Amino acid sequence: MWGGRFSKSINDQFAYLNNSFRFDWRLYAADIRGSVAYAKELARSEIITDAERDALIDGLQRVKQEFDARTFESNPSTPLRVSDEDIHTAVERRLGELVGAVAGKLHTGRSRNDQVATDARLFTLDAISNLQSPISDLQRALVEKSEQHLDLIMPGYTHVQRAQPVLFAHWLMAYFWMLQRDAERLRDCAARVAVLPLGAGAIAGNALGIDREFLARELGFARVSENSIDAVSDRDFIAEFLFAAALIGIHLSRLGEDLVYYSSAEFGFITMDDAYATGSSLMPQKKNPDAMELARGKAGRLIGNLMTLLTVLKGLPSSYDKDLQEDKEPLFDTVDTLSALLPVVAGVIRTMRVNANALRAALDPAMLATDLADYLVRRGIPFRDAHRLAGQAVKRAETLGVALSELSLAEYKTIAPEFGADVQRVFDFAQSLAAREVSGGTGPHAVRAQIAQARTIIERVA
């Protein structure tokens, strides 16, 4: 493809380092799709004849069939060779074997620089589209599990310490909204991915008068790139996608962290289904939450892929550099990781058993200390003073070795005369929740409204 300038063959070790076909073959569908559109435009611009266009498109479709059937490499007449430097040269080589010399006309006015940028954008757009369904399915699993346990109260935690009572459904739905932001972030990212670089050439643009707007329409892009130098080197869209994907990984990791804790004997809040747990090679009693530990661990991989690309990009001059070949493996790995992970997490949520007795047993009257402070606020005491007095009550209960709800009225009176005989009404977990019916709060009606809103969102996506 580029050997006319050179008098030596490329060094074999350098060839292995330089060649990317072993991983960028995955762009074959995007590469062929872009080439079909480009053949059409070459004919529209009268650079090739309609007959040549048809021969090229027919040959490209046959190459795609070989890739689809995974026979491209194993076909005896087309062995993989050093000349298959990347997906573009591989497709063009095979196209030439199928349709003859006319294959050499397909690259007219086109560079691998704008070609690979186009392929990567098409691949990323497909990835964003394909990830929406598994994200939505996980959201649906969260909603369904929440609806099954609408009345269960559990300890809410901050700093991994018991904080205030919340509905189990309210805790679980927190992850729905994290994923909703993820889905919205991906859709927003897609708007910046859908910019056509084809026609930018190697750096300076296409000299043959092709219609880039036609190419954009043909390939489903929203607009064409504004600057040819920027177009061939812009990988912001991959970095943005990898960031959105890394954040999905972080959210799944946080869910994994919760479920790993909550499935332990020390908590016992949930029990993992056998289908999503593993055992020990030594200890027969073990049931390990490996699915969610992997969800936690994969976040590091997704963050690493983002860091890889950002590090590659940070020192590049303008226009295309071969460093940009390093954008594809992080992209492919991230897509593969999320595609494998999201359905498993949805399966964990759908099949896990919620242990209501363990949730109830974990409720501690001390978690109602804020309600105790609110009790004093309603009696005219400034909140900062009420907070201090409620803290004194907690300390007194600890000193006496009793629950906060078991302090006598006399003890309460010594702390603040505003405490009355009705102070015991504070220690009602259901009442505590009912007081928090603010929009987005853990009150039963507020949580039901939240779930109804979530239902509307996932039904709209479906």
Contacts in CASP RR format, 6 or more apart in sequence:
PFRMAT RR
TARGET T0000
AUTHOR 0000-0000-0000
METHOD contacts of the structure
MODEL  1
MWGGRFSKSINDQFAYLNNSFRFDWRLYAADIRGSVAYAKELARSEIITD
AERDALIDGLQRVKQEFDARTFESNPSTPLRVSDEDIHTAVERRLGELVG
AVAGKLHTGRSRNDQVATDARLFTLDAISNLQSPISDLQRALVEKSEQHL
DLIMPGYTHVQRAQPVLFAHWLMAYFWMLQRDAERLRDCAARVAVLPLGA
GAIAGNALGIDREFLARELGFARVSENSIDAVSDRDFIAEFLFAAALIGI
HLSRLGEDLVYYSSAEFGFITMDDAYATGSSLMPQKKNPDAMELARGKAG
RLIGNLMTLLTVLKGLPSSYDKDLQEDKEPLFDTVDTLSALLPVVAGVIR
TMRVNANALRAALDPAMLATDLADYLVRRGIPFRDAHRLAGQAVKRAETL
GVALSELSLAEYKTIAPEFGADVQRVFDFAQSLAAREVSGGTGPHAVRAQ
IAQARTIIERVA
1 83 0 8 1.000
1 85 0 8 1.000
1 89 0 8 1.000
1 92 0 8 1.000
10 18 0 8 1.000
10 82 0 8 1.000
12 82 0 8 1.000
15 82 0 8 1.000
15 85 0 8 1.000
18 85 0 8 1.000
18 322 0 8 1.000
19 82 0 8 1.000
19 84 0 8 1.000
19 85 0 8 1.000
19 86 0 8 1.000
20 85 0 8 1.000
20 86 0 8 1.000
20 87 0 8 1.000
20 325 0 8 1.000
20 328 0 8 1.000
21 80 0 8 1.000
21 84 0 8 1.000
21 85 0 8 1.000
21 86 0 8 1.000
21 87 0 8 1.000
21 89 0 8 1.000
21 90 0 8 1.000
23 328 0 8 1.000
23 329 0 8 1.000
23 332 0 8 1.000
24 86 0 8 1.000
24 87 0 8 1.000
24 116 0 8 1.000
24 325 0 8 1.000
24 328 0 8 1.000
25 67 0 8 1.000
25 72 0 8 1.000
25 87 0 8 1.000
25 90 0 8 1.000
26 87 0 8 1.000
26 123 0 8 1.000
26 328 0 8 1.000
26 332 0 8 1.000
27 87 0 8 1.000
27 116 0 8 1.000
27 119 0 8 1.000
27 120 0 8 1.000
27 123 0 8 1.000
27 328 0 8 1.000
28 63 0 8 1.000
28 64 0 8 1.000
28 67 0 8 1.000
28 72 0 8 1.000
28 87 0 8 1.000
28 91 0 8 1.000
29 64 0 8 1.000
29 67 0 8 1.000
30 118 0 8 1.000
30 119 0 8 1.000
30 120 0 8 1.000
30 122 0 8 1.000
30 123 0 8 1.000
30 126 0 8 1.000
31 87 0 8 1.000
31 88 0 8 1.000
31 91 0 8 1.000
31 115 0 8 1.000
31 119 0 8 1.000
32 60 0 8 1.000
32 61 0 8 1.000
32 63 0 8 1.000
32 64 0 8 1.000
32 67 0 8 1.000
32 91 0 8 1.000
33 122 0 8 1.000
33 219 0 8 1.000
34 115 0 8 1.000
34 118 0 8 1.000
34 119 0 8 1.000
34 122 0 8 1.000
34 198 0 8 1.000
34 219 0 8 1.000
35 56 0 8 1.000
35 60 0 8 1.000
35 91 0 8 1.000
35 106 0 8 1.000
36 56 0 8 1.000
36 57 0 8 1.000
36 60 0 8 1.000
36 61 0 8 1.000
37 198 0 8 1.000
37 215 0 8 1.000
37 218 0 8 1.000
37 219 0 8 1.000
38 106 0 8 1.000
38 110 0 8 1.000
38 198 0 8 1.000
38 215 0 8 1.000
39 48 0 8 1.000
39 53 0 8 1.000
39 56 0 8 1.000
39 57 0 8 1.000
39 60 0 8 1.000
39 106 0 8 1.000
40 53 0 8 1.000
40 57 0 8 1.000
40 214 0 8 1.000
40 218 0 8 1.000
41 210 0 8 1.000
41 211 0 8 1.000
41 214 0 8 1.000
41 215 0 8 1.000
41 218 0 8 1.000
42 48 0 8 1.000
42 53 0 8 1.000
42 105 0 8 1.000
42 106 0 8 1.000
42 108 0 8 1.000
42 210 0 8 1.000
43 49 0 8 1.000
43 50 0 8 1.000
43 52 0 8 1.000
43 53 0 8 1.000
44 211 0 8 1.000
44 214 0 8 1.000
45 208 0 8 1.000
45 209 0 8 1.000
45 210 0 8 1.000
45 211 0 8 1.000
47 105 0 8 1.000
47 108 0 8 1.000
47 208 0 8 1.000
47 210 0 8 1.000
48 56 0 8 1.000
48 102 0 8 1.000
48 105 0 8 1.000
48 108 0 8 1.000
52 102 0 8 1.000
52 105 0 8 1.000
55 99 0 8 1.000
55 102 0 8 1.000
56 95 0 8 1.000
56 99 0 8 1.000
56 102 0 8 1.000
56 103 0 8 1.000
56 105 0 8 1.000
56 106 0 8 1.000
58 99 0 8 1.000
59 95 0 8 1.000
59 98 0 8 1.000
59 99 0 8 1.000
60 91 0 8 1.000
60 95 0 8 1.000
62 98 0 8 1.000
63 72 0 8 1.000
63 91 0 8 1.000
63 94 0 8 1.000
63 95 0 8 1.000
63 98 0 8 1.000
66 72 0 8 1.000
66 75 0 8 1.000
66 78 0 8 1.000
66 94 0 8 1.000
72 78 0 8 1.000
72 90 0 8 1.000
72 94 0 8 1.000
73 79 0 8 1.000
73 80 0 8 1.000
77 97 0 8 1.000
78 93 0 8 1.000
78 94 0 8 1.000
78 97 0 8 1.000
83 89 0 8 1.000
83 93 0 8 1.000
84 90 0 8 1.000
84 93 0 8 1.000
86 112 0 8 1.000
86 116 0 8 1.000
87 119 0 8 1.000
88 112 0 8 1.000
88 115 0 8 1.000
88 116 0 8 1.000
92 103 0 8 1.000
92 104 0 8 1.000
92 106 0 8 1.000
92 107 0 8 1.000
95 103 0 8 1.000
95 106 0 8 1.000
96 102 0 8 1.000
96 103 0 8 1.000
96 104 0 8 1.000
108 208 0 8 1.000
109 199 0 8 1.000
109 201 0 8 1.000
109 206 0 8 1.000
109 207 0 8 1.000
109 208 0 8 1.000
109 210 0 8 1.000
110 198 0 8 1.000
110 199 0 8 1.000
110 201 0 8 1.000
110 206 0 8 1.000
111 200 0 8 1.000
111 201 0 8 1.000
111 202 0 8 1.000
111 203 0 8 1.000
111 232 0 8 1.000
113 200 0 8 1.000
113 201 0 8 1.000
113 202 0 8 1.000
113 203 0 8 1.000
113 232 0 8 1.000
113 319 0 8 1.000
113 320 0 8 1.000
114 197 0 8 1.000
114 198 0 8 1.000
114 199 0 8 1.000
114 200 0 8 1.000
114 201 0 8 1.000
114 202 0 8 1.000
114 205 0 8 1.000
114 228 0 8 1.000
114 231 0 8 1.000
114 232 0 8 1.000
115 198 0 8 1.000
116 324 0 8 1.000
117 197 0 8 1.000
117 198 0 8 1.000
117 200 0 8 1.000
117 231 0 8 1.000
117 232 0 8 1.000
117 234 0 8 1.000
118 196 0 8 1.000
118 197 0 8 1.000
118 198 0 8 1.000
118 219 0 8 1.000
120 235 0 8 1.000
120 237 0 8 1.000
120 238 0 8 1.000
120 327 0 8 1.000
120 328 0 8 1.000
120 331 0 8 1.000
121 193 0 8 1.000
121 194 0 8 1.000
121 195 0 8 1.000
121 196 0 8 1.000
121 197 0 8 1.000
121 221 0 8 1.000
121 237 0 8 1.000
122 219 0 8 1.000
123 331 0 8 1.000
124 193 0 8 1.000
124 237 0 8 1.000
124 238 0 8 1.000
124 241 0 8 1.000
124 331 0 8 1.000
125 190 0 8 1.000
125 193 0 8 1.000
125 194 0 8 1.000
127 241 0 8 1.000
127 331 0 8 1.000
127 335 0 8 1.000
128 186 0 8 1.000
128 187 0 8 1.000
128 189 0 8 1.000
128 190 0 8 1.000
128 193 0 8 1.000
128 241 0 8 1.000
129 190 0 8 1.000
130 335 0 8 1.000
130 339 0 8 1.000
131 186 0 8 1.000
131 245 0 8 1.000
131 335 0 8 1.000
131 338 0 8 1.000
131 339 0 8 1.000
131 342 0 8 1.000
132 183 0 8 1.000
132 186 0 8 1.000
132 187 0 8 1.000
132 461 0 8 1.000
134 338 0 8 1.000
134 339 0 8 1.000
134 342 0 8 1.000
134 343 0 8 1.000
134 346 0 8 1.000
135 179 0 8 1.000
135 182 0 8 1.000
135 183 0 8 1.000
135 186 0 8 1.000
135 248 0 8 1.000
135 342 0 8 1.000
136 183 0 8 1.000
136 458 0 8 1.000
136 461 0 8 1.000
136 462 0 8 1.000
137 342 0 8 1.000
137 343 0 8 1.000
137 346 0 8 1.000
138 179 0 8 1.000
138 342 0 8 1.000
138 345 0 8 1.000
138 346 0 8 1.000
138 349 0 8 1.000
139 176 0 8 1.000
139 179 0 8 1.000
139 180 0 8 1.000
139 183 0 8 1.000
139 454 0 8 1.000
139 457 0 8 1.000
139 458 0 8 1.000
140 346 0 8 1.000
140 458 0 8 1.000
141 346 0 8 1.000
141 347 0 8 1.000
141 349 0 8 1.000
141 350 0 8 1.000
142 172 0 8 1.000
142 173 0 8 1.000
142 175 0 8 1.000
142 176 0 8 1.000
142 179 0 8 1.000
142 349 0 8 1.000
143 173 0 8 1.000
143 176 0 8 1.000
143 451 0 8 1.000
143 454 0 8 1.000
143 455 0 8 1.000
143 458 0 8 1.000
144 350 0 8 1.000
145 172 0 8 1.000
145 349 0 8 1.000
145 350 0 8 1.000
145 352 0 8 1.000
145 354 0 8 1.000
146 168 0 8 1.000
146 169 0 8 1.000
146 172 0 8 1.000
146 173 0 8 1.000
146 176 0 8 1.000
146 447 0 8 1.000
146 451 0 8 1.000
147 169 0 8 1.000
147 451 0 8 1.000
148 354 0 8 1.000
149 168 0 8 1.000
149 169 0 8 1.000
149 354 0 8 1.000
149 356 0 8 1.000
150 167 0 8 1.000
150 169 0 8 1.000
150 444 0 8 1.000
150 447 0 8 1.000
150 448 0 8 1.000
150 451 0 8 1.000
151 167 0 8 1.000
151 444 0 8 1.000
152 167 0 8 1.000
152 168 0 8 1.000
152 169 0 8 1.000
152 354 0 8 1.000
152 356 0 8 1.000
152 359 0 8 1.000
153 165 0 8 1.000
153 166 0 8 1.000
153 167 0 8 1.000
153 168 0 8 1.000
153 359 0 8 1.000
153 360 0 8 1.000
153 363 0 8 1.000
153 429 0 8 1.000
153 430 0 8 1.000
153 433 0 8 1.000
154 165 0 8 1.000
154 166 0 8 1.000
154 167 0 8 1.000
154 168 0 8 1.000
154 171 0 8 1.000
154 269 0 8 1.000
154 359 0 8 1.000
154 362 0 8 1.000
154 363 0 8 1.000
155 162 0 8 1.000
155 163 0 8 1.000
155 165 0 8 1.000
155 166 0 8 1.000
155 359 0 8 1.000
155 362 0 8 1.000
155 363 0 8 1.000
155 364 0 8 1.000
155 367 0 8 1.000
156 162 0 8 1.000
156 163 0 8 1.000
156 164 0 8 1.000
156 165 0 8 1.000
156 166 0 8 1.000
156 171 0 8 1.000
156 367 0 8 1.000
157 163 0 8 1.000
162 362 0 8 1.000
162 364 0 8 1.000
162 366 0 8 1.000
162 367 0 8 1.000
163 367 0 8 1.000
164 367 0 8 1.000
164 368 0 8 1.000
164 370 0 8 1.000
164 432 0 8 1.000
165 363 0 8 1.000
165 367 0 8 1.000
165 368 0 8 1.000
165 429 0 8 1.000
165 432 0 8 1.000
165 433 0 8 1.000
165 442 0 8 1.000
166 433 0 8 1.000
166 442 0 8 1.000
167 433 0 8 1.000
167 442 0 8 1.000
167 443 0 8 1.000
167 444 0 8 1.000
167 447 0 8 1.000
168 354 0 8 1.000
168 359 0 8 1.000
169 447 0 8 1.000
169 451 0 8 1.000
170 441 0 8 1.000
170 442 0 8 1.000
170 443 0 8 1.000
170 447 0 8 1.000
170 450 0 8 1.000
171 258 0 8 1.000
172 349 0 8 1.000
173 447 0 8 1.000
173 450 0 8 1.000
173 451 0 8 1.000
173 454 0 8 1.000
175 251 0 8 1.000
175 254 0 8 1.000
175 255 0 8 1.000
176 454 0 8 1.000
177 454 0 8 1.000
178 251 0 8 1.000
178 254 0 8 1.000
179 248 0 8 1.000
179 251 0 8 1.000
180 454 0 8 1.000
180 457 0 8 1.000
182 244 0 8 1.000
182 247 0 8 1.000
182 248 0 8 1.000
182 251 0 8 1.000
183 461 0 8 1.000
185 244 0 8 1.000
185 247 0 8 1.000
186 241 0 8 1.000
186 244 0 8 1.000
189 237 0 8 1.000
189 240 0 8 1.000
189 241 0 8 1.000
189 244 0 8 1.000
191 222 0 8 1.000
192 236 0 8 1.000
192 237 0 8 1.000
192 240 0 8 1.000
193 237 0 8 1.000
193 240 0 8 1.000
193 241 0 8 1.000
194 220 0 8 1.000
194 221 0 8 1.000
194 222 0 8 1.000
194 223 0 8 1.000
195 221 0 8 1.000
195 222 0 8 1.000
195 223 0 8 1.000
195 224 0 8 1.000
195 225 0 8 1.000
195 231 0 8 1.000
195 237 0 8 1.000
196 212 0 8 1.000
196 215 0 8 1.000
196 216 0 8 1.000
196 219 0 8 1.000
196 221 0 8 1.000
196 223 0 8 1.000
196 224 0 8 1.000
196 225 0 8 1.000
197 225 0 8 1.000
197 231 0 8 1.000
197 232 0 8 1.000
197 234 0 8 1.000
198 212 0 8 1.000
198 215 0 8 1.000
198 219 0 8 1.000
199 205 0 8 1.000
199 206 0 8 1.000
199 210 0 8 1.000
199 212 0 8 1.000
199 215 0 8 1.000
199 228 0 8 1.000
199 231 0 8 1.000
200 206 0 8 1.000
200 225 0 8 1.000
200 228 0 8 1.000
200 231 0 8 1.000
200 232 0 8 1.000
201 228 0 8 1.000
201 232 0 8 1.000
202 232 0 8 1.000
202 320 0 8 1.000
203 228 0 8 1.000
203 229 0 8 1.000
203 232 0 8 1.000
203 319 0 8 1.000
203 320 0 8 1.000
204 228 0 8 1.000
204 229 0 8 1.000
205 228 0 8 1.000
206 212 0 8 1.000
212 224 0 8 1.000
213 224 0 8 1.000
215 221 0 8 1.000
215 224 0 8 1.000
216 222 0 8 1.000
216 223 0 8 1.000
216 224 0 8 1.000
225 231 0 8 1.000
225 234 0 8 1.000
229 318 0 8 1.000
229 319 0 8 1.000
230 318 0 8 1.000
232 319 0 8 1.000
232 320 0 8 1.000
233 316 0 8 1.000
233 318 0 8 1.000
233 319 0 8 1.000
233 320 0 8 1.000
233 321 0 8 1.000
233 324 0 8 1.000
235 309 0 8 1.000
235 313 0 8 1.000
235 324 0 8 1.000
235 327 0 8 1.000
238 309 0 8 1.000
238 327 0 8 1.000
238 330 0 8 1.000
238 331 0 8 1.000
239 306 0 8 1.000
239 309 0 8 1.000
239 310 0 8 1.000
239 313 0 8 1.000
241 331 0 8 1.000
241 334 0 8 1.000
242 302 0 8 1.000
242 305 0 8 1.000
242 306 0 8 1.000
242 309 0 8 1.000
242 330 0 8 1.000
242 331 0 8 1.000
242 334 0 8 1.000
243 306 0 8 1.000
245 302 0 8 1.000
245 305 0 8 1.000
245 306 0 8 1.000
245 334 0 8 1.000
245 335 0 8 1.000
245 338 0 8 1.000
246 299 0 8 1.000
246 302 0 8 1.000
246 303 0 8 1.000
246 304 0 8 1.000
246 305 0 8 1.000
246 306 0 8 1.000
246 334 0 8 1.000
248 302 0 8 1.000
248 338 0 8 1.000
248 342 0 8 1.000
249 295 0 8 1.000
249 298 0 8 1.000
249 299 0 8 1.000
249 302 0 8 1.000
249 338 0 8 1.000
249 341 0 8 1.000
250 299 0 8 1.000
250 302 0 8 1.000
250 303 0 8 1.000
252 295 0 8 1.000
252 296 0 8 1.000
252 298 0 8 1.000
252 299 0 8 1.000
252 341 0 8 1.000
252 342 0 8 1.000
252 345 0 8 1.000
253 295 0 8 1.000
253 296 0 8 1.000
253 297 0 8 1.000
253 298 0 8 1.000
253 299 0 8 1.000
253 300 0 8 1.000
255 292 0 8 1.000
255 295 0 8 1.000
255 345 0 8 1.000
256 289 0 8 1.000
256 292 0 8 1.000
256 293 0 8 1.000
256 295 0 8 1.000
256 296 0 8 1.000
256 345 0 8 1.000
257 296 0 8 1.000
259 270 0 8 1.000
259 272 0 8 1.000
259 289 0 8 1.000
259 292 0 8 1.000
259 348 0 8 1.000
259 352 0 8 1.000
260 289 0 8 1.000
260 292 0 8 1.000
260 293 0 8 1.000
260 296 0 8 1.000
261 267 0 8 1.000
262 268 0 8 1.000
262 269 0 8 1.000
262 270 0 8 1.000
263 269 0 8 1.000
263 270 0 8 1.000
263 271 0 8 1.000
263 272 0 8 1.000
263 289 0 8 1.000
263 292 0 8 1.000
263 352 0 8 1.000
267 358 0 8 1.000
267 362 0 8 1.000
268 355 0 8 1.000
268 358 0 8 1.000
269 354 0 8 1.000
269 355 0 8 1.000
269 358 0 8 1.000
269 359 0 8 1.000
269 362 0 8 1.000
270 352 0 8 1.000
270 353 0 8 1.000
270 354 0 8 1.000
270 355 0 8 1.000
271 352 0 8 1.000
271 353 0 8 1.000
271 355 0 8 1.000
272 287 0 8 1.000
272 289 0 8 1.000
272 291 0 8 1.000
272 292 0 8 1.000
272 348 0 8 1.000
272 351 0 8 1.000
272 352 0 8 1.000
273 347 0 8 1.000
273 348 0 8 1.000
273 351 0 8 1.000
273 352 0 8 1.000
273 353 0 8 1.000
274 287 0 8 1.000
275 351 0 8 1.000
276 289 0 8 1.000
276 291 0 8 1.000
276 344 0 8 1.000
276 347 0 8 1.000
276 348 0 8 1.000
276 351 0 8 1.000
276 352 0 8 1.000
277 287 0 8 1.000
277 288 0 8 1.000
277 289 0 8 1.000
277 290 0 8 1.000
277 291 0 8 1.000
278 287 0 8 1.000
278 288 0 8 1.000
278 290 0 8 1.000
279 286 0 8 1.000
279 287 0 8 1.000
279 288 0 8 1.000
280 286 0 8 1.000
280 288 0 8 1.000
291 344 0 8 1.000
291 345 0 8 1.000
291 348 0 8 1.000
292 345 0 8 1.000
292 348 0 8 1.000
294 341 0 8 1.000
294 344 0 8 1.000
295 341 0 8 1.000
295 344 0 8 1.000
295 345 0 8 1.000
298 337 0 8 1.000
298 341 0 8 1.000
301 333 0 8 1.000
301 337 0 8 1.000
302 334 0 8 1.000
302 337 0 8 1.000
302 338 0 8 1.000
304 330 0 8 1.000
305 330 0 8 1.000
305 331 0 8 1.000
305 333 0 8 1.000
305 334 0 8 1.000
306 330 0 8 1.000
308 326 0 8 1.000
308 330 0 8 1.000
309 326 0 8 1.000
309 327 0 8 1.000
309 330 0 8 1.000
309 331 0 8 1.000
312 323 0 8 1.000
312 324 0 8 1.000
312 326 0 8 1.000
312 327 0 8 1.000
316 323 0 8 1.000
316 324 0 8 1.000
363 429 0 8 1.000
364 403 0 8 1.000
365 403 0 8 1.000
365 404 0 8 1.000
365 405 0 8 1.000
365 406 0 8 1.000
365 427 0 8 1.000
366 394 0 8 1.000
366 397 0 8 1.000
366 403 0 8 1.000
366 404 0 8 1.000
368 404 0 8 1.000
368 405 0 8 1.000
368 426 0 8 1.000
368 427 0 8 1.000
368 429 0 8 1.000
368 432 0 8 1.000
369 390 0 8 1.000
369 391 0 8 1.000
369 393 0 8 1.000
369 394 0 8 1.000
369 404 0 8 1.000
370 390 0 8 1.000
371 426 0 8 1.000
371 431 0 8 1.000
371 432 0 8 1.000
371 435 0 8 1.000
372 390 0 8 1.000
372 393 0 8 1.000
372 404 0 8 1.000
372 423 0 8 1.000
372 426 0 8 1.000
373 383 0 8 1.000
373 386 0 8 1.000
373 387 0 8 1.000
373 389 0 8 1.000
373 390 0 8 1.000
374 386 0 8 1.000
374 435 0 8 1.000
375 386 0 8 1.000
375 419 0 8 1.000
375 423 0 8 1.000
375 426 0 8 1.000
376 385 0 8 1.000
376 386 0 8 1.000
376 389 0 8 1.000
376 390 0 8 1.000
376 416 0 8 1.000
376 418 0 8 1.000
376 419 0 8 1.000
377 383 0 8 1.000
377 386 0 8 1.000
379 418 0 8 1.000
380 418 0 8 1.000
381 389 0 8 1.000
381 416 0 8 1.000
381 418 0 8 1.000
389 415 0 8 1.000
389 416 0 8 1.000
392 415 0 8 1.000
393 404 0 8 1.000
393 407 0 8 1.000
393 411 0 8 1.000
393 412 0 8 1.000
393 415 0 8 1.000
394 404 0 8 1.000
396 407 0 8 1.000
396 411 0 8 1.000
396 415 0 8 1.000
397 403 0 8 1.000
397 404 0 8 1.000
397 406 0 8 1.000
397 407 0 8 1.000
400 407 0 8 1.000
400 411 0 8 1.000
404 427 0 8 1.000
405 424 0 8 1.000
405 427 0 8 1.000
409 419 0 8 1.000
409 420 0 8 1.000
409 421 0 8 1.000
409 423 0 8 1.000
412 419 0 8 1.000
412 420 0 8 1.000
412 423 0 8 1.000
413 419 0 8 1.000
413 420 0 8 1.000
425 431 0 8 1.000
433 442 0 8 1.000
433 443 0 8 1.000
433 444 0 8 1.000
434 443 0 8 1.000
434 444 0 8 1.000
435 443 0 8 1.000
436 442 0 8 1.000
436 443 0 8 1.000
436 446 0 8 1.000
437 443 0 8 1.000
437 444 0 8 1.000
437 445 0 8 1.000
437 446 0 8 1.000
438 446 0 8 1.000
439 446 0 8 1.000
439 449 0 8 1.000
440 446 0 8 1.000
440 449 0 8 1.000
440 450 0 8 1.000
441 447 0 8 1.000
441 450 0 8 1.000
END
